Amino acid sequence: MTKKVAIGKRELSKIPEIRNRRGEVIEFDIHRISNAVYKAFSDTKEGGEDEAIKVAEAVFAELLKMQQLEKVAGVKGAQFVPTVEMIQDTVENELMRLDYLETAKSYIIYRQK
């Protein structure tokens, strides 16, 4: 995939890290989301690079909302660190919300393997 998301570095820095499946905290990379979605679109032909970026940006926006909710909950000093599972669940939800139903189905099946 050659295109990049339009979200700036300053905005992306609001969620600097994620927790992987082994429990390690690693750097957040929105391009991994857009690449995974692009691969799913490649299988279903429902979209391409532009649509994959749109989904990744929507996922990021949802993560920011989750971060705000955690701040509102009042866990003082806590840092929001989304998990890979949380991100993948959000990808599924955004694919369905944006009406990419075949791709959502393909993505869900791929995750189960």
Biopython code that builds the backbone (N, CA, C, O; Angstrom):
import numpy as np
from Bio.PDB.StructureBuilder import StructureBuilder

atoms = [
    (1, "MET", "N", (0.851, -1.175, 0.000)),
    (1, "MET", "CA", (0.000, 0.000, 0.000)),
    (1, "MET", "C", (0.893, 1.234, 0.000)),
    (1, "MET", "O", (1.841, 1.313, 0.782)),
    (2, "THR", "N", (0.601, 2.191, -0.865)),
    (2, "THR", "CA", (1.474, 3.348, -1.009)),
    (2, "THR", "C", (0.953, 4.607, -0.328)),
    (2, "THR", "O", (1.738, 5.473, 0.058)),
    (3, "LYS", "N", (-0.352, 4.714, -0.181)),
    (3, "LYS", "CA", (-0.918, 5.918, 0.413)),
    (3, "LYS", "C", (-0.797, 5.871, 1.928)),
    (3, "LYS", "O", (-0.746, 4.793, 2.521)),
    (4, "LYS", "N", (-0.752, 7.036, 2.549)),
    (4, "LYS", "CA", (-0.621, 7.147, 4.003)),
    (4, "LYS", "C", (-1.840, 7.870, 4.565)),
    (4, "LYS", "O", (-2.520, 8.612, 3.858)),
    (5, "VAL", "N", (-2.099, 7.641, 5.834)),
    (5, "VAL", "CA", (-3.227, 8.296, 6.491)),
    (5, "VAL", "C", (-2.982, 9.793, 6.579)),
    (5, "VAL", "O", (-1.840, 10.253, 6.565)),
    (6, "ALA", "N", (-4.071, 10.545, 6.670)),
    (6, "ALA", "CA", (-3.980, 11.999, 6.691)),
    (6, "ALA", "C", (-3.859, 12.555, 8.109)),
    (6, "ALA", "O", (-3.758, 13.768, 8.292)),
    (7, "ILE", "N", (-3.868, 11.691, 9.097)),
    (7, "ILE", "CA", (-3.771, 12.145, 10.483)),
    (7, "ILE", "C", (-2.325, 12.555, 10.754)),
    (7, "ILE", "O", (-1.390, 11.824, 10.429)),
    (8, "GLY", "N", (-2.155, 13.728, 11.349)),
    (8, "GLY", "CA", (-0.822, 14.239, 11.621)),
    (8, "GLY", "C", (-0.141, 13.560, 12.797)),
    (8, "GLY", "O", (-0.783, 12.890, 13.607)),
    (9, "LYS", "N", (1.170, 13.745, 12.877)),
    (9, "LYS", "CA", (1.963, 13.135, 13.947)),
    (9, "LYS", "C", (1.498, 13.579, 15.327)),
    (9, "LYS", "O", (1.472, 12.782, 16.265)),
    (10, "ARG", "N", (1.134, 14.838, 15.448)),
    (10, "ARG", "CA", (0.690, 15.351, 16.751)),
    (10, "ARG", "C", (-0.563, 14.625, 17.226)),
    (10, "ARG", "O", (-0.671, 14.252, 18.394)),
    (11, "GLU", "N", (-1.500, 14.429, 16.314)),
    (11, "GLU", "CA", (-2.733, 13.718, 16.650)),
    (11, "GLU", "C", (-2.426, 12.252, 16.964)),
    (11, "GLU", "O", (-2.936, 11.700, 17.938)),
    (12, "LEU", "N", (-1.600, 11.635, 16.141)),
    (12, "LEU", "CA", (-1.242, 10.230, 16.351)),
    (12, "LEU", "C", (-0.524, 10.021, 17.681)),
    (12, "LEU", "O", (-0.612, 8.946, 18.274)),
    (13, "SER", "N", (0.180, 11.035, 18.145)),
    (13, "SER", "CA", (0.917, 10.901, 19.403)),
    (13, "SER", "C", (-0.006, 10.787, 20.622)),
    (13, "SER", "O", (0.457, 10.498, 21.726)),
    (14, "LYS", "N", (-1.291, 11.009, 20.426)),
    (14, "LYS", "CA", (-2.246, 10.883, 21.534)),
    (14, "LYS", "C", (-2.426, 9.426, 21.963)),
    (14, "LYS", "O", (-2.827, 9.146, 23.093)),
    (15, "ILE", "N", (-2.126, 8.514, 21.054)),
    (15, "ILE", "CA", (-2.139, 7.087, 21.385)),
    (15, "ILE", "C", (-0.795, 6.523, 20.913)),
    (15, "ILE", "O", (-0.691, 5.997, 19.805)),
    (16, "PRO", "N", (0.225, 6.636, 21.760)),
    (16, "PRO", "CA", (1.562, 6.253, 21.322)),
    (16, "PRO", "C", (1.848, 4.753, 21.359)),
    (16, "PRO", "O", (2.743, 4.274, 20.664)),
    (17, "GLU", "N", (1.087, 4.010, 22.172)),
    (17, "GLU", "CA", (1.419, 2.604, 22.373)),
    (17, "GLU", "C", (0.179, 1.721, 22.400)),
    (17, "GLU", "O", (-0.936, 2.177, 22.657)),
    (18, "ILE", "N", (0.416, 0.431, 22.123)),
    (18, "ILE", "CA", (-0.628, -0.579, 22.266)),
    (18, "ILE", "C", (-0.022, -1.776, 22.997)),
    (18, "ILE", "O", (1.196, -1.893, 23.129)),
    (19, "ARG", "N", (-0.889, -2.649, 23.460)),
    (19, "ARG", "CA", (-0.430, -3.880, 24.106)),
    (19, "ARG", "C", (-0.682, -5.043, 23.152)),
    (19, "ARG", "O", (-1.810, -5.267, 22.711)),
    (20, "ASN", "N", (0.390, -5.786, 22.837)),
    (20, "ASN", "CA", (0.238, -6.899, 21.909)),
    (20, "ASN", "C", (-0.290, -8.138, 22.635)),
    (20, "ASN", "O", (-0.547, -8.098, 23.838)),
    (21, "ARG", "N", (-0.445, -9.213, 21.910)),
    (21, "ARG", "CA", (-1.025, -10.434, 22.486)),
    (21, "ARG", "C", (-0.165, -11.055, 23.578)),
    (21, "ARG", "O", (-0.684, -11.761, 24.442)),
    (22, "ARG", "N", (1.118, -10.807, 23.554)),
    (22, "ARG", "CA", (2.015, -11.342, 24.589)),
    (22, "ARG", "C", (2.049, -10.449, 25.819)),
    (22, "ARG", "O", (2.722, -10.760, 26.802)),
    (23, "GLY", "N", (1.319, -9.335, 25.761)),
    (23, "GLY", "CA", (1.274, -8.421, 26.897)),
    (23, "GLY", "C", (2.325, -7.335, 26.868)),
    (23, "GLY", "O", (2.412, -6.522, 27.788)),
    (24, "GLU", "N", (3.121, -7.316, 25.816)),
    (24, "GLU", "CA", (4.159, -6.300, 25.702)),
    (24, "GLU", "C", (3.562, -4.996, 25.168)),
    (24, "GLU", "O", (2.652, -5.006, 24.339)),
    (25, "VAL", "N", (4.084, -3.895, 25.653)),
    (25, "VAL", "CA", (3.664, -2.588, 25.154)),
    (25, "VAL", "C", (4.593, -2.212, 24.012)),
    (25, "VAL", "O", (5.812, -2.147, 24.171)),
    (26, "ILE", "N", (3.983, -1.963, 22.848)),
    (26, "ILE", "CA", (4.751, -1.635, 21.647)),
    (26, "ILE", "C", (4.223, -0.342, 21.033)),
    (26, "ILE", "O", (3.151, 0.135, 21.403)),
    (27, "GLU", "N", (4.965, 0.209, 20.112)),
    (27, "GLU", "CA", (4.577, 1.449, 19.449)),
    (27, "GLU", "C", (3.317, 1.243, 18.601)),
    (27, "GLU", "O", (3.187, 0.247, 17.888)),
    (28, "PHE", "N", (2.396, 2.201, 18.693)),
    (28, "PHE", "CA", (1.185, 2.181, 17.876)),
    (28, "PHE", "C", (1.552, 2.622, 16.463)),
    (28, "PHE", "O", (2.260, 3.611, 16.275)),
    (29, "ASP", "N", (1.060, 1.877, 15.471)),
    (29, "ASP", "CA", (1.317, 2.198, 14.066)),
    (29, "ASP", "C", (0.009, 2.070, 13.293)),
    (29, "ASP", "O", (-0.438, 0.962, 12.997)),
    (30, "ILE", "N", (-0.594, 3.194, 12.973)),
    (30, "ILE", "CA", (-1.885, 3.198, 12.278)),
    (30, "ILE", "C", (-1.772, 2.553, 10.896)),
    (30, "ILE", "O", (-2.761, 2.056, 10.357)),
    (31, "HIS", "N", (-0.585, 2.562, 10.335)),
    (31, "HIS", "CA", (-0.410, 1.969, 9.003)),
    (31, "HIS", "C", (-0.587, 0.451, 9.036)),
    (31, "HIS", "O", (-0.949, -0.150, 8.024)),
    (32, "ARG", "N", (-0.341, -0.161, 10.164)),
    (32, "ARG", "CA", (-0.593, -1.603, 10.277)),
    (32, "ARG", "C", (-2.089, -1.882, 10.160)),
    (32, "ARG", "O", (-2.496, -2.901, 9.601)),
    (33, "ILE", "N", (-2.901, -0.971, 10.691)),
    (33, "ILE", "CA", (-4.351, -1.123, 10.581)),
    (33, "ILE", "C", (-4.774, -0.970, 9.126)),
    (33, "ILE", "O", (-5.494, -1.813, 8.592)),
    (34, "SER", "N", (-4.326, 0.104, 8.488)),
    (34, "SER", "CA", (-4.733, 0.330, 7.092)),
    (34, "SER", "C", (-4.230, -0.799, 6.189)),
    (34, "SER", "O", (-4.927, -1.188, 5.251)),
    (35, "ASN", "N", (-3.037, -1.329, 6.454)),
    (35, "ASN", "CA", (-2.524, -2.443, 5.649)),
    (35, "ASN", "C", (-3.364, -3.699, 5.827)),
    (35, "ASN", "O", (-3.654, -4.392, 4.851)),
    (36, "ALA", "N", (-3.759, -4.000, 7.058)),
    (36, "ALA", "CA", (-4.583, -5.185, 7.313)),
    (36, "ALA", "C", (-5.943, -5.046, 6.630)),
    (36, "ALA", "O", (-6.448, -5.998, 6.036)),
    (37, "VAL", "N", (-6.523, -3.863, 6.719)),
    (37, "VAL", "CA", (-7.817, -3.630, 6.078)),
    (37, "VAL", "C", (-7.673, -3.695, 4.559)),
    (37, "VAL", "O", (-8.540, -4.237, 3.873)),
    (38, "TYR", "N", (-6.592, -3.150, 4.043)),
    (38, "TYR", "CA", (-6.344, -3.206, 2.594)),
    (38, "TYR", "C", (-6.251, -4.652, 2.112)),
    (38, "TYR", "O", (-6.780, -4.990, 1.053)),
    (39, "LYS", "N", (-5.582, -5.502, 2.882)),
    (39, "LYS", "CA", (-5.484, -6.922, 2.517)),
    (39, "LYS", "C", (-6.870, -7.570, 2.492)),
    (39, "LYS", "O", (-7.177, -8.370, 1.609)),
    (40, "ALA", "N", (-7.698, -7.211, 3.474)),
    (40, "ALA", "CA", (-9.070, -7.750, 3.492)),
    (40, "ALA", "C", (-9.851, -7.242, 2.283)),
    (40, "ALA", "O", (-10.589, -8.005, 1.660)),
    (41, "PHE", "N", (-9.697, -5.967, 1.946)),
    (41, "PHE", "CA", (-10.357, -5.416, 0.760)),
    (41, "PHE", "C", (-9.861, -6.092, -0.515)),
    (41, "PHE", "O", (-10.632, -6.283, -1.456)),
    (42, "SER", "N", (-8.595, -6.451, -0.551)),
    (42, "SER", "CA", (-8.041, -7.122, -1.720)),
    (42, "SER", "C", (-8.732, -8.458, -1.962)),
    (42, "SER", "O", (-8.906, -8.880, -3.106)),
    (43, "ASP", "N", (-9.124, -9.118, -0.877)),
    (43, "ASP", "CA", (-9.827, -10.398, -0.997)),
    (43, "ASP", "C", (-11.273, -10.218, -1.456)),
    (43, "ASP", "O", (-11.777, -11.008, -2.254)),
    (44, "THR", "N", (-11.938, -9.179, -0.951)),
    (44, "THR", "CA", (-13.376, -9.023, -1.214)),
    (44, "THR", "C", (-13.684, -8.084, -2.370)),
    (44, "THR", "O", (-14.791, -8.113, -2.908)),
    (45, "LYS", "N", (-12.740, -7.263, -2.756)),
    (45, "LYS", "CA", (-12.919, -6.270, -3.831)),
    (45, "LYS", "C", (-13.964, -5.200, -3.473)),
    (45, "LYS", "O", (-14.521, -4.554, -4.361)),
    (46, "GLU", "N", (-14.226, -5.016, -2.171)),
    (46, "GLU", "CA", (-15.174, -3.974, -1.749)),
    (46, "GLU", "C", (-14.527, -2.598, -1.673)),
    (46, "GLU", "O", (-15.226, -1.586, -1.634)),
    (47, "GLY", "N", (-13.224, -2.554, -1.651)),
    (47, "GLY", "CA", (-12.549, -1.274, -1.524)),
    (47, "GLY", "C", (-11.089, -1.409, -1.884)),
    (47, "GLY", "O", (-10.611, -2.477, -2.265)),
    (48, "GLY", "N", (-10.394, -0.295, -1.753)),
    (48, "GLY", "CA", (-8.975, -0.246, -2.060)),
    (48, "GLY", "C", (-8.229, 0.541, -1.009)),
    (48, "GLY", "O", (-8.616, 0.565, 0.159)),
    (49, "GLU", "N", (-7.151, 1.187, -1.433)),
    (49, "GLU", "CA", (-6.304, 1.934, -0.509)),
    (49, "GLU", "C", (-7.068, 3.063, 0.188)),
    (49, "GLU", "O", (-6.965, 3.226, 1.404)),
    (50, "ASP", "N", (-7.830, 3.839, -0.582)),
    (50, "ASP", "CA", (-8.548, 4.974, 0.006)),
    (50, "ASP", "C", (-9.527, 4.513, 1.078)),
    (50, "ASP", "O", (-9.630, 5.128, 2.140)),
    (51, "GLU", "N", (-10.236, 3.442, 0.801)),
    (51, "GLU", "CA", (-11.221, 2.924, 1.753)),
    (51, "GLU", "C", (-10.523, 2.345, 2.990)),
    (51, "GLU", "O", (-11.017, 2.490, 4.108)),
    (52, "ALA", "N", (-9.382, 1.694, 2.786)),
    (52, "ALA", "CA", (-8.627, 1.142, 3.914)),
    (52, "ALA", "C", (-8.153, 2.256, 4.842)),
    (52, "ALA", "O", (-8.198, 2.123, 6.064)),
    (53, "ILE", "N", (-7.703, 3.342, 4.250)),
    (53, "ILE", "CA", (-7.271, 4.494, 5.042)),
    (53, "ILE", "C", (-8.461, 5.088, 5.788)),
    (53, "ILE", "O", (-8.341, 5.452, 6.958)),
    (54, "LYS", "N", (-9.592, 5.188, 5.126)),
    (54, "LYS", "CA", (-10.801, 5.717, 5.760)),
    (54, "LYS", "C", (-11.179, 4.871, 6.984)),
    (54, "LYS", "O", (-11.534, 5.412, 8.031)),
    (55, "VAL", "N", (-11.101, 3.557, 6.847)),
    (55, "VAL", "CA", (-11.419, 2.667, 7.971)),
    (55, "VAL", "C", (-10.396, 2.860, 9.094)),
    (55, "VAL", "O", (-10.778, 2.972, 10.259)),
    (56, "ALA", "N", (-9.109, 2.900, 8.763)),
    (56, "ALA", "CA", (-8.068, 3.079, 9.781)),
    (56, "ALA", "C", (-8.253, 4.399, 10.531)),
    (56, "ALA", "O", (-8.083, 4.452, 11.749)),
    (57, "GLU", "N", (-8.595, 5.447, 9.814)),
    (57, "GLU", "CA", (-8.826, 6.744, 10.460)),
    (57, "GLU", "C", (-10.060, 6.694, 11.362)),
    (57, "GLU", "O", (-10.070, 7.303, 12.431)),
    (58, "ALA", "N", (-11.094, 5.977, 10.939)),
    (58, "ALA", "CA", (-12.292, 5.816, 11.767)),
    (58, "ALA", "C", (-11.965, 5.013, 13.031)),
    (58, "ALA", "O", (-12.471, 5.320, 14.111)),
    (59, "VAL", "N", (-11.128, 3.996, 12.897)),
    (59, "VAL", "CA", (-10.699, 3.201, 14.054)),
    (59, "VAL", "C", (-9.936, 4.096, 15.022)),
    (59, "VAL", "O", (-10.169, 4.039, 16.229)),
    (60, "PHE", "N", (-9.035, 4.914, 14.512)),
    (60, "PHE", "CA", (-8.273, 5.827, 15.367)),
    (60, "PHE", "C", (-9.202, 6.783, 16.107)),
    (60, "PHE", "O", (-9.017, 7.039, 17.297)),
    (61, "ALA", "N", (-10.194, 7.306, 15.404)),
    (61, "ALA", "CA", (-11.158, 8.213, 16.047)),
    (61, "ALA", "C", (-11.898, 7.510, 17.183)),
    (61, "ALA", "O", (-12.142, 8.105, 18.233)),
    (62, "GLU", "N", (-12.252, 6.251, 16.972)),
    (62, "GLU", "CA", (-12.928, 5.487, 18.024)),
    (62, "GLU", "C", (-12.002, 5.244, 19.212)),
    (62, "GLU", "O", (-12.439, 5.299, 20.362)),
    (63, "LEU", "N", (-10.738, 4.979, 18.943)),
    (63, "LEU", "CA", (-9.780, 4.798, 20.030)),
    (63, "LEU", "C", (-9.640, 6.072, 20.852)),
    (63, "LEU", "O", (-9.525, 6.016, 22.077)),
    (64, "LEU", "N", (-9.652, 7.219, 20.180)),
    (64, "LEU", "CA", (-9.600, 8.493, 20.902)),
    (64, "LEU", "C", (-10.827, 8.677, 21.788)),
    (64, "LEU", "O", (-10.723, 9.202, 22.896)),
    (65, "LYS", "N", (-11.987, 8.245, 21.301)),
    (65, "LYS", "CA", (-13.205, 8.320, 22.116)),
    (65, "LYS", "C", (-13.089, 7.426, 23.341)),
    (65, "LYS", "O", (-13.480, 7.817, 24.441)),
    (66, "MET", "N", (-12.550, 6.222, 23.149)),
    (66, "MET", "CA", (-12.354, 5.305, 24.282)),
    (66, "MET", "C", (-11.388, 5.903, 25.297)),
    (66, "MET", "O", (-11.583, 5.775, 26.505)),
    (67, "GLN", "N", (-10.351, 6.552, 24.796)),
    (67, "GLN", "CA", (-9.372, 7.198, 25.663)),
    (67, "GLN", "C", (-10.042, 8.289, 26.501)),
    (67, "GLN", "O", (-9.779, 8.409, 27.698)),
    (68, "GLN", "N", (-10.905, 9.079, 25.869)),
    (68, "GLN", "CA", (-11.625, 10.129, 26.586)),
    (68, "GLN", "C", (-12.531, 9.551, 27.663)),
    (68, "GLN", "O", (-12.608, 10.080, 28.772)),
    (69, "LEU", "N", (-13.214, 8.467, 27.330)),
    (69, "LEU", "CA", (-14.101, 7.829, 28.308)),
    (69, "LEU", "C", (-13.319, 7.348, 29.518)),
    (69, "LEU", "O", (-13.793, 7.449, 30.650)),
    (70, "GLU", "N", (-12.140, 6.833, 29.285)),
    (70, "GLU", "CA", (-11.308, 6.376, 30.397)),
    (70, "GLU", "C", (-10.877, 7.556, 31.263)),
    (70, "GLU", "O", (-10.844, 7.457, 32.489)),
    (71, "LYS", "N", (-10.548, 8.669, 30.617)),
    (71, "LYS", "CA", (-10.171, 9.868, 31.376)),
    (71, "LYS", "C", (-11.334, 10.364, 32.217)),
    (71, "LYS", "O", (-11.154, 10.775, 33.363)),
    (72, "VAL", "N", (-12.522, 10.323, 31.644)),
    (72, "VAL", "CA", (-13.721, 10.761, 32.353)),
    (72, "VAL", "C", (-13.996, 9.848, 33.544)),
    (72, "VAL", "O", (-14.494, 10.298, 34.577)),
    (73, "ALA", "N", (-13.670, 8.564, 33.394)),
    (73, "ALA", "CA", (-13.899, 7.604, 34.475)),
    (73, "ALA", "C", (-13.036, 7.933, 35.687)),
    (73, "ALA", "O", (-13.305, 7.457, 36.790)),
    (74, "GLY", "N", (-12.013, 8.735, 35.489)),
    (74, "GLY", "CA", (-11.255, 9.253, 36.614)),
    (74, "GLY", "C", (-10.150, 8.373, 37.160)),
    (74, "GLY", "O", (-9.844, 8.447, 38.350)),
    (75, "VAL", "N", (-9.555, 7.560, 36.346)),
    (75, "VAL", "CA", (-8.427, 6.769, 36.808)),
    (75, "VAL", "C", (-7.199, 7.672, 36.732)),
    (75, "VAL", "O", (-6.563, 7.802, 35.686)),
    (76, "LYS", "N", (-6.886, 8.287, 37.862)),
    (76, "LYS", "CA", (-5.833, 9.293, 37.885)),
    (76, "LYS", "C", (-4.469, 8.690, 37.564)),
    (76, "LYS", "O", (-4.068, 7.686, 38.153)),
    (77, "GLY", "N", (-3.766, 9.312, 36.628)),
    (77, "GLY", "CA", (-2.439, 8.884, 36.260)),
    (77, "GLY", "C", (-2.401, 7.683, 35.324)),
    (77, "GLY", "O", (-1.326, 7.285, 34.875)),
    (78, "ALA", "N", (-3.555, 7.104, 35.026)),
    (78, "ALA", "CA", (-3.582, 5.940, 34.148)),
    (78, "ALA", "C", (-3.414, 6.373, 32.701)),
    (78, "ALA", "O", (-3.922, 7.416, 32.289)),
    (79, "GLN", "N", (-2.700, 5.564, 31.941)),
    (79, "GLN", "CA", (-2.514, 5.841, 30.516)),
    (79, "GLN", "C", (-3.325, 4.830, 29.719)),
    (79, "GLN", "O", (-3.280, 3.631, 29.995)),
    (80, "PHE", "N", (-4.058, 5.314, 28.742)),
    (80, "PHE", "CA", (-4.855, 4.457, 27.870)),
    (80, "PHE", "C", (-3.925, 3.728, 26.912)),
    (80, "PHE", "O", (-3.244, 4.353, 26.100)),
    (81, "VAL", "N", (-3.901, 2.404, 27.012)),
    (81, "VAL", "CA", (-3.086, 1.580, 26.123)),
    (81, "VAL", "C", (-4.014, 0.512, 25.542)),
    (81, "VAL", "O", (-4.273, -0.508, 26.180)),
    (82, "PRO", "N", (-4.511, 0.756, 24.325)),
    (82, "PRO", "CA", (-5.413, -0.236, 23.725)),
    (82, "PRO", "C", (-4.687, -1.535, 23.428)),
    (82, "PRO", "O", (-3.474, -1.550, 23.219)),
    (83, "THR", "N", (-5.436, -2.616, 23.413)),
    (83, "THR", "CA", (-4.873, -3.921, 23.072)),
    (83, "THR", "C", (-5.107, -4.212, 21.588)),
    (83, "THR", "O", (-5.951, -3.590, 20.943)),
    (84, "VAL", "N", (-4.351, -5.155, 21.073)),
    (84, "VAL", "CA", (-4.534, -5.587, 19.690)),
    (84, "VAL", "C", (-5.967, -6.071, 19.498)),
    (84, "VAL", "O", (-6.599, -5.761, 18.488)),
    (85, "GLU", "N", (-6.480, -6.830, 20.464)),
    (85, "GLU", "CA", (-7.853, -7.333, 20.371)),
    (85, "GLU", "C", (-8.864, -6.189, 20.301)),
    (85, "GLU", "O", (-9.815, -6.239, 19.520)),
    (86, "MET", "N", (-8.655, -5.172, 21.110)),
    (86, "MET", "CA", (-9.546, -4.010, 21.116)),
    (86, "MET", "C", (-9.526, -3.328, 19.747)),
    (86, "MET", "O", (-10.569, -2.938, 19.222)),
    (87, "ILE", "N", (-8.353, -3.193, 19.189)),
    (87, "ILE", "CA", (-8.224, -2.561, 17.872)),
    (87, "ILE", "C", (-8.906, -3.407, 16.806)),
    (87, "ILE", "O", (-9.619, -2.874, 15.955)),
    (88, "GLN", "N", (-8.695, -4.716, 16.844)),
    (88, "GLN", "CA", (-9.314, -5.583, 15.846)),
    (88, "GLN", "C", (-10.837, -5.590, 15.982)),
    (88, "GLN", "O", (-11.546, -5.618, 14.976)),
    (89, "ASP", "N", (-11.339, -5.563, 17.200)),
    (89, "ASP", "CA", (-12.792, -5.459, 17.402)),
    (89, "ASP", "C", (-13.318, -4.164, 16.807)),
    (89, "ASP", "O", (-14.383, -4.141, 16.189)),
    (90, "THR", "N", (-12.571, -3.093, 16.996)),
    (90, "THR", "CA", (-12.974, -1.790, 16.471)),
    (90, "THR", "C", (-12.929, -1.788, 14.945)),
    (90, "THR", "O", (-13.791, -1.189, 14.302)),
    (91, "VAL", "N", (-11.944, -2.444, 14.366)),
    (91, "VAL", "CA", (-11.883, -2.570, 12.902)),
    (91, "VAL", "C", (-13.144, -3.267, 12.398)),
    (91, "VAL", "O", (-13.776, -2.800, 11.450)),
    (92, "GLU", "N", (-13.508, -4.374, 13.023)),
    (92, "GLU", "CA", (-14.718, -5.092, 12.623)),
    (92, "GLU", "C", (-15.941, -4.184, 12.696)),
    (92, "GLU", "O", (-16.740, -4.128, 11.761)),
    (93, "ASN", "N", (-16.078, -3.479, 13.808)),
    (93, "ASN", "CA", (-17.233, -2.589, 13.985)),
    (93, "ASN", "C", (-17.264, -1.489, 12.933)),
    (93, "ASN", "O", (-18.325, -1.171, 12.396)),
    (94, "GLU", "N", (-16.116, -0.910, 12.638)),
    (94, "GLU", "CA", (-16.060, 0.170, 11.655)),
    (94, "GLU", "C", (-16.330, -0.347, 10.246)),
    (94, "GLU", "O", (-16.992, 0.329, 9.458)),
    (95, "LEU", "N", (-15.832, -1.524, 9.921)),
    (95, "LEU", "CA", (-16.141, -2.104, 8.611)),
    (95, "LEU", "C", (-17.650, -2.287, 8.448)),
    (95, "LEU", "O", (-18.206, -1.997, 7.389)),
    (96, "MET", "N", (-18.300, -2.767, 9.496)),
    (96, "MET", "CA", (-19.753, -2.957, 9.424)),
    (96, "MET", "C", (-20.482, -1.614, 9.384)),
    (96, "MET", "O", (-21.426, -1.436, 8.614)),
    (97, "ARG", "N", (-20.040, -0.673, 10.216)),
    (97, "ARG", "CA", (-20.685, 0.645, 10.259)),
    (97, "ARG", "C", (-20.584, 1.349, 8.910)),
    (97, "ARG", "O", (-21.511, 2.046, 8.495)),
    (98, "LEU", "N", (-19.455, 1.166, 8.229)),
    (98, "LEU", "CA", (-19.235, 1.805, 6.930)),
    (98, "LEU", "C", (-19.788, 0.971, 5.777)),
    (98, "LEU", "O", (-19.567, 1.292, 4.610)),
    (99, "ASP", "N", (-20.501, -0.094, 6.108)),
    (99, "ASP", "CA", (-21.209, -0.937, 5.149)),
    (99, "ASP", "C", (-20.288, -1.768, 4.253)),
    (99, "ASP", "O", (-20.620, -2.038, 3.099)),
    (100, "TYR", "N", (-19.149, -2.166, 4.777)),
    (100, "TYR", "CA", (-18.259, -3.095, 4.086)),
    (100, "TYR", "C", (-18.476, -4.474, 4.705)),
    (100, "TYR", "O", (-17.588, -5.022, 5.359)),
    (101, "LEU", "N", (-19.654, -5.018, 4.493)),
    (101, "LEU", "CA", (-20.071, -6.226, 5.196)),
    (101, "LEU", "C", (-19.294, -7.467, 4.778)),
    (101, "LEU", "O", (-18.942, -8.283, 5.630)),
    (102, "GLU", "N", (-19.020, -7.626, 3.490)),
    (102, "GLU", "CA", (-18.243, -8.780, 3.042)),
    (102, "GLU", "C", (-16.820, -8.742, 3.606)),
    (102, "GLU", "O", (-16.257, -9.766, 3.991)),
    (103, "THR", "N", (-16.267, -7.550, 3.642)),
    (103, "THR", "CA", (-14.912, -7.403, 4.178)),
    (103, "THR", "C", (-14.910, -7.661, 5.681)),
    (103, "THR", "O", (-13.984, -8.282, 6.202)),
    (104, "ALA", "N", (-15.936, -7.193, 6.376)),
    (104, "ALA", "CA", (-16.036, -7.460, 7.814)),
    (104, "ALA", "C", (-16.098, -8.964, 8.058)),
    (104, "ALA", "O", (-15.434, -9.482, 8.956)),
    (105, "LYS", "N", (-16.890, -9.654, 7.264)),
    (105, "LYS", "CA", (-17.013, -11.107, 7.397)),
    (105, "LYS", "C", (-15.660, -11.776, 7.139)),
    (105, "LYS", "O", (-15.239, -12.646, 7.902)),
    (106, "SER", "N", (-14.996, -11.377, 6.084)),
    (106, "SER", "CA", (-13.686, -11.930, 5.754)),
    (106, "SER", "C", (-12.677, -11.661, 6.870)),
    (106, "SER", "O", (-11.887, -12.536, 7.224)),
    (107, "TYR", "N", (-12.707, -10.457, 7.415)),
    (107, "TYR", "CA", (-11.785, -10.061, 8.492)),
    (107, "TYR", "C", (-12.040, -10.889, 9.744)),
    (107, "TYR", "O", (-11.099, -11.322, 10.408)),
    (108, "ILE", "N", (-13.299, -11.108, 10.063)),
    (108, "ILE", "CA", (-13.667, -11.905, 11.241)),
    (108, "ILE", "C", (-13.193, -13.352, 11.071)),
    (108, "ILE", "O", (-12.632, -13.937, 11.997)),
    (109, "ILE", "N", (-13.415, -13.913, 9.908)),
    (109, "ILE", "CA", (-12.984, -15.293, 9.644)),
    (109, "ILE", "C", (-11.468, -15.398, 9.718)),
    (109, "ILE", "O", (-10.942, -16.356, 10.284)),
    (110, "TYR", "N", (-10.764, -14.429, 9.155)),
    (110, "TYR", "CA", (-9.308, -14.420, 9.207)),
    (110, "TYR", "C", (-8.814, -14.372, 10.656)),
    (110, "TYR", "O", (-7.859, -15.063, 11.010)),
    (111, "ARG", "N", (-9.455, -13.568, 11.481)),
    (111, "ARG", "CA", (-9.052, -13.454, 12.892)),
    (111, "ARG", "C", (-9.233, -14.765, 13.628)),
    (111, "ARG", "O", (-8.440, -15.092, 14.512)),
    (112, "GLN", "N", (-10.256, -15.518, 13.281)),
    (112, "GLN", "CA", (-10.523, -16.767, 13.975)),
    (112, "GLN", "C", (-9.512, -17.856, 13.623)),
    (112, "GLN", "O", (-9.342, -18.814, 14.376)),
    (113, "LYS", "N", (-8.848, -17.711, 12.489)),
    (113, "LYS", "CA", (-7.826, -18.695, 12.079)),
    (113, "LYS", "C", (-6.607, -18.444, 12.859)),
    (113, "LYS", "O", (-5.610, -19.146, 12.689)),
]
sb = StructureBuilder()
sb.init_structure("model")
sb.init_model(0)
sb.init_chain("A")
sb.init_seg("    ")
for serial, (resi, resn, name, xyz) in enumerate(atoms, 1):
    if name == "N":
        sb.init_residue(resn, " ", resi, " ")
    sb.init_atom(name, np.array(xyz, "f"), 0.0, 1.0, " ", f" {name:<3s}", serial, name[0])
structure = sb.get_structure()
